[in-house]
Amino acid sequence: MNSPTRIPGRRYLHSPGPTPLPDAVLHAMSVQPMDLADPRVDEAIAACEVGLKRVLQTTAADVFFYTSNGHGVWEALIENLSAAGQAFLVPGTGHFSESWAVQAEALGRRVVRTPWREGWPIDPADIERALREDTGHAIQAVLAVHTDTAGGVTSDLAAIRRAIDATGHPAVLVADVVASLGAAPFAMDALGVDVALGASQKGLMCPPGVGFLAVNAKAFAAAERNPAPRYYWDFVRRKDELSYRKFCGTPPLNLMFGMRAALELIESEGLEAIWARHALMAGVVHAAVEGWREGGMVDFLGKDPASRSVSVTTIATAPGLDVDGLRTLARERFQVAMAGGLGPLAGRAFRIGHLGDNNPTLLLGAVAGVEAAMRAMGVQVGGGTQRAIQFLSTH
Ligand SMILES: Cc1ncc(COP(=O)(O)O)c(C=O)c1O
């Protein structure tokens, strides 16, 4: 099927990132680049630093931006907090914890893994056990993926913090909030997270291209002590007043203008309202899955309703359901773009993103399009869209 050159109306974008951009963000980016001494450059970057710290709910951390995607800041984190041969503890959350672990190993670091149980969040007891076994304190940091975007499961960072504290182990707690920030409740300082790591293209409603690390004093001191050679990724070097040094080169000006606009939208809506809206949007999709699963061909991947993500729902499929075919049909005929299964879930799951610049009624359209595609393919499903309408009309 060929993609049309023009899509009448609008295609629903329900990948869990990139997410749709608000018009205000698009317009804010539509400016000519300027010379780096132009005061508008420093103003925009400073506004992004302040705004992002408010979204992260930190006054204790410094924010370092990188012209990169999430993998870039994963690498920045690894390079700053460890030297070759040192170790990280990576609790298993699925595809994204494993990808981060593999990246650390490729960079010569040792990785201690705790098991991933498909459909379940991190078990803090696994972390406690692994840290107690590390009597020589080789583990520099616990790398916790808050929401694993592949399985659509969110782990409990407060419980993870308590597990680390119970051991007295000095490891730094790093939270990957790429998929949760701006969607699920998160408060960096209150949770005792030492580094929060994120990217622009999901709950922050910006295009891909900006990653960040928010680093508190404990993690910054650990980086200062780290003897590993590094340059571009080094956040200690980036702690500077000059924008050019903050970005280790030319800042991505237009993206930062867009991010400032997005952060203003977040500020005006308010974090509590944003979290409530995401819970409602997730509720619409969950109601649809409750209906669809009655046909016996699809079900939630997340086993525990309380840890199902408010950003993305992963839907496990029965053998024989052609996931790629379903995605193509949903996108090309019904104008609903969704994501497939990743890593071990490839070919046996699809994912509906429900984060960022979205609202519950848009999600009704998305689930209706997905249901139409499943019915068109002859997939047996119960009345999911009906359930979703019923849910929305009563919440
Ligand atoms: C939780 C999480 N961490 C990291 C990444 C990697 O980000 P990127 O694709 O921007 O490199 C993703 C991407 O979806 C993600 O969902």
The ligand as an SDF file (V2000), in Angstrom:
LIG
                    3D

 16 16  0  0  0  0  0  0  0  0999 V2000
   12.4660    4.3450   28.2560 C   0  0  0  0  0  0  0  0  0  0  0  0
   13.3290    4.6650   27.0800 C   0  0  0  0  0  0  0  0  0  0  0  0
   14.6420    4.8840   27.2650 N   0  0  0  0  0  0  0  0  0  0  0  0
   15.4530    5.1710   26.2390 C   0  0  0  0  0  0  0  0  0  0  0  0
   14.9920    5.2440   24.9550 C   0  0  0  0  0  0  0  0  0  0  0  0
   15.9170    5.5390   23.8460 C   0  0  0  0  0  0  0  0  0  0  0  0
   15.6090    6.7810   23.2870 O   0  0  0  0  0  0  0  0  0  0  0  0
   15.9460    7.1330   21.7690 P   0  0  0  0  0  0  0  0  0  0  0  0
   15.1050    6.2720   20.8850 O   0  0  0  0  0  0  0  0  0  0  0  0
   15.5910    8.5940   21.6880 O   0  0  0  0  0  0  0  0  0  0  0  0
   17.4100    6.8920   21.5720 O   0  0  0  0  0  0  0  0  0  0  0  0
   13.6260    5.0570   24.7140 C   0  0  0  0  0  0  0  0  0  0  0  0
   13.0690    5.1450   23.3510 C   0  0  0  0  0  0  0  0  0  0  0  0
   11.9210    4.9020   23.0990 O   0  0  0  0  0  0  0  0  0  0  0  0
   12.7910    4.7510   25.7990 C   0  0  0  0  0  0  0  0  0  0  0  0
   11.4780    4.5340   25.6100 O   0  0  0  0  0  0  0  0  0  0  0  0
  1  2  1  0
  2  3  1  0
  2 15  2  0
  3  4  2  0
  4  5  1  0
  5  6  1  0
  5 12  2  0
  6  7  1  0
  7  8  1  0
  8  9  2  0
  8 10  1  0
  8 11  1  0
 12 13  1  0
 12 15  1  0
 13 14  2  0
 15 16  1  0
M  END
$$$$
